[in-house]
Amino acid sequence: METKINLDQCQIEESTEEYKIQKLDTQGNLITERLPLYNLTAEEELNADIQVEKNGRLKIILTDRSWTEFQQMRIILAGAKNQEIYFENAITAEKKNELSLEIGHLVSELEHGRNKSTRILLETVEDGQYHRYYFSDIKRANGDRDLQKGKKSWICVQPCTDKIYLTSEDGEKGGNSLLCVYMDKGGRWFLGFGTEWRIYKMAQICHLRYLTMRKGKLNLHLVTDSHKYGYKPEQVVFRFRSKLQEERCGYNFEIKTVKIKKDLQYVDACLDLKNVDLKSLYWDVVVMFVNPETGEGFEAAVFMTRAYRLFTSFLYRGSYKTGNGFFLYPYNTSSKKLAFQFREEGEYDHLGFRVKELTAFAAYYLLKPYWDSRHIQLVYEKFCMMAQDNGYYFFKYCMDHEEEKRQKNHIYYVITKDAPDRKKLDAYQSHLVDFMSIRHMIYMIAAELLVSTDTRNHLYAMRQRGSILKRYLRKKPLVFLQHGVTALKKVDFFYGKGKSGSCNLFVVTSDFEKKIVEDYFGYAEDEIVNSGFARWDVLEDKSEGLREILIMPTWRAWLENVTLEEFKESDYFHNYMALLNSPRFHSFLEKNDLLANFYLHSKFREFIQDFSVESDRIRLIVFGEEPANELMMRCKMLVTDYSSVCWDVFYLDKPVVFFQFDRDKYMEAHGSYLDMDRELFGDCAQDVDGLLTYMERCADDHFVVRPEYEKMQKSFYKYFDDQNSRRICDAIVKKWPR
């Protein structure tokens, strides 16, 4: 059958980053369809077995079809995480159902590309119409019990290449890997890199039988079957978790016994915690395995069974307490691994908190039909301590515009009793819920929708041990209002679709930001609302007649939960203290009759009193004491490092100066979606003197945005009106109609 479709005309459009394909409509007319390159998938399954040939080719064997059935065909290797796509020409074998694919040239492409894994897809024309298939072997996948139980990461019989040492961006070699064909739990075939250990062995090769914490000793009792594959446990390591390599200190357990019984290897290890220099917050346990014959070594996490996870969360109370009110205790990560938290003991770690939870739990289920019939929507901000960000302005809009009637629900704002912002909510007293009250707990269980600037976890006590109710948050639909534009800090590992901080509706401010969320976070178009921020509805320039500048740095991952002594030794503290106490800075303020407001990030709020200044033209503002929105509207200029507040100030057409004295360290720990050298919309200084030079230039320019930065504004914002909250409400009604 002749066809109008030509697969050679199905191609990538670089300008729009879309994949353009040809199809026939119902009348037989040739039409063009555009697909996003990100996460390119298929619509149909084609049953096949994929094998590795010694000549470096893949052999694709169709189980119930023949290659001769297709008028045209092309193999697509589509990146599993972004828009990298490879088109491959196949070599038809002698048998009608076999086909070979050369893959040797892809080693370098995959090694240095952003993808280390690709889907193997087939693009065909048959019966005159376009089709795109997955290769799969569902029967084989379903028949592998270990794969279905999650004990294997994938099925792979033979690797495609010899060992390859993947090279990172900084030139360092990572662990040895193999290019291989593998199958996921759903039976679909992939091509990608994997360590030799993960290919041949079980992913969860080491489990925790039980642990004890007594008299300052941490005892672990582990079980593994690694000896079946020639590997023995050489070390058990207690390692501090940090994004910075230099801070990942580790302490070795003493391995007491290693016994083999019934094909399993039992390992007992002990660590004297008095010899560990404990730091907040997270510690992991890893086991180092070594093959005595080859010298190959791998490390593996310690996994916890469901039963032991429940026991550790709700029943086990063992811990190690230090003299400063801190304590160390075990917990399981979202990936079911054993880990430990070391932090200050708080009010939600005691029995009274458990009793309160049980009371709320009983009250909800006794009147479950009533609570569910209220269709509760909860709005909140960071730690439920504030009412000054997108959550507050969204809530205020809903109250003032009768959104409860339109959305057919009951909307409440959750906030702590002693929050400084609480007085702003006096007009809505019947719609306020006290944080961590029994009413709050009941409403949280019953809630049908959460709307917040932060993740689900901010609706409940962040630091508590063994909460009974927090698990109810996991599946609650969430509208993520954000508290800042996503650009200067990479957060897709946490906020990405399917990750622990994921949401159901992602609010963005521009096509530029929307593309980041689509390309890196994996959200579909109907999961994103390009509305602008709710707080921008009230943004206006209030600097007329005022002489204020705002200094507002963000936080650092490597300084989270550090002690006061550690914070005061940091480059962060030293650089901002150098600025605040610089005679040149004081002179600059005097000369231009300026007041500088220094506003520290919420994660460092406890350290604000440790910053000392000698000028009455500098105000140190405690987090939450004044709305950040107001400070931005009043200022003439912003000084920040990587904080997303720069987008608010730039939105108001005010100059921004960046102070990035630790950019290399920041990029290692956080990363950025922007090219910091080319895409920042303000001057960028690396030291105090350079910063003051740029600040002086802004004052000389009468705090007007320089032309080269002003022309960047249009690409960073979609709307400049006061209808952002309305657009968010429209999106909610559309996504969750009632």
C-alpha positions, 0 to 999 in steps of 0.5 A: 500500500502506498503512503504519503508519509515519509519517515525522513520527514519526521525530524527534530525542530531545534528552534522549538525543541519538538519532534515533528511527525507525519500522520494521516487524519481520518479523511486520509489527509497528511497532517503534521503533529508536534511532540515534546522532545522531553520524555518521548515515549510510544503509544503501542507495544511490540513484543520482542527479545533483544540480545547482544551480539559479539560484534558489538551489535544488538539483535532485535527479535520480534516474537509475533511479527515480521519486519517485512510487514513494515513499509518503512521503519527506523529505530529511535533511542530516546533519552529517558530524562531529557530531549536527547534522541538518536536515530539508528539505521537497522541491518536486516538479518536473514530471518524475517523476524530478526534485525541487527543494530550497531551501537558501538558509536553510541558509547561516547554519545551516552558517556558524555551526554546528559542521559545515561539511559535511553528507551528503545523505540521503533518508528514505522509506517504500516498500512499507510499510517504512522506508528511508534512502538515500545519493544517489550517482553511483558511475559518475561518481566512478569515471570521474574519474581525478584524484578516484580518484588523490587529486589532487582533493578532490571533484567540483563543477560549480557553487557554490550561493552567492556567496562567504561569509566564514566567521566564527570564534568570536572574530569574525575572518573566515576565507578566502572560501568557497562553499556547494556540492554536492560528491562524495567519492571513493565517489561520495556527494553532500554539501552544505557549504562549501569554498574557491573554490580547492578547489572548482575546482582540484586539492587537491594543486596544488603538488608537490616535485620535489627539494630540496637543503640545502647551505652553509646554503641550502635550495633547493626545486624545485617544480612546479604547474599553477596558471597554468591557472586564472589563479594564480601563485606569489607567495611561498614561506614557511618557517613555524614550526608552532604552535597559537598564532597569534602564534608562527607566524613565517614567512620568505620564500624568494627565488623564483629562477626561474619557468618554464612547460614542457609545461603545467606551471609550474616554480618554484625558490626558495632560503632562507638558513637562517642568517637564520632564527631556528630553534625546535623542533620543526616547520616547514612550507613553504607557497606563496602563490598570487595571481590577478593579475586578481582579486587573490584569493589562496590558500596551498597546502602542498607535497606529496611523491610516494611515490617522493620520500617514500621517498627522503627517509626512507631515503636522503637525509641532507642537513641543516642543523646549528647549533652547539648540537647541533641540526639541521634536516632534511626529512620528510613528514607523514602527509598527504604534505606537505613539512615539517621538524624542528629538534631535537637530534641523538640516538643514533637519527639515526646509521648504527649505528641503521640497522644494528641495525634491519636485523639485527632485520628479517633475524632476524624474517623468517628465523624468521617462522613461529616469531615469529608463532606466539607471538601477542605482546602488548606493553604499555608506557607513555610513552616506554617509561620508566615502570611506574607508570601504567595500563600497569603495573597492567594488565600486573601483573593479567595476570601475576598472574591468568594472562591469557596462558592465557585470551587465548592469547598471550604478554604482554611489558612494554617498558621502558628498562634504566635506568628507575627503575621497572624494579625493580618488574618484577623478579618478571616478568623473563622477560616484560620487553623492553629498549627499542630492543634487537634483541629489542624490534625483533623483537617489535614487528614480530611483535606482534599487539596493543599495549596502552598508555597512549599511542600506537603511536609511544611503543613506538619511538624518538620522535625518529629519522630514517629508521627502517626499522621504525617503519612496522610500527607503523601497522597494529598493533591498539591498546588505548588505556588512556589515562593520564588522563580525556579532558575538560580538553583537546581531543585528538580531532584526534589521537586521533580515529578514523582520526587518527594517534593512533587506536586499536581499543579506547578505555578510558574511565571513565564514561558522561560520558567515553564520550559525549565519545569517541562525539560528538567522536572518532567511535568506535562503542560496540563500540570503547569499553570503559567499565571505569575505569582499571587503576591505579584498582584499587589506588587507596586513601587513604594520607594518614592520618597524613601531611601532604602536598599535591601540586602537579602542573601539566600541559604546554603546547603552546607550550612543547614543545621550547623552549630553557631560556632560552625556558622561563624567560621563560614565564608558566608558569615565572614563576607556579610560581616565584612560588608556590613562593617565596611567603612566604605559601605558606611560612607556609601550609605551616608553619602547617598542618605540610604538605609540598608535592610539586612534580611536573613533567610529563614533557615538562618534566622537563629543567627541574625543576632550574631551579626553585629553592625556599627552603623545606625543606617543598617537594620538587622531584620529577623525573619518574619518580623517584616513582610519581605514583599514590603521590603522589596517594594520599598527598596531602591535596589537589591543586593542578593547572591542566588535568592529568587527574590531578585525576580520580584525586584526586577519585576518592579524595574529596580536594579539588582546586584549579585554578590557571589563570593562562593559561586564555585561551591554553590554550583557544586552543591546546588547548581543553576538552570541559568548561565551565571556568566551570561544570563544574570540581569544585574552586575555580579561581584565576587568580593566586597570591594567589587560589590561596593563598586557596583552599588556605587554605580547604581546610586550614580545611575539614580537606581535605574536598571541599565539598558542591557538588563532592561531588555531582558525583562520581556523574556522573564515575565509573561504578565504584568497585571494583577490577575495572577491569583485569578488565573491560579483559581481558574486552573484549580477549577479546571483541574479539580471540577466539582 
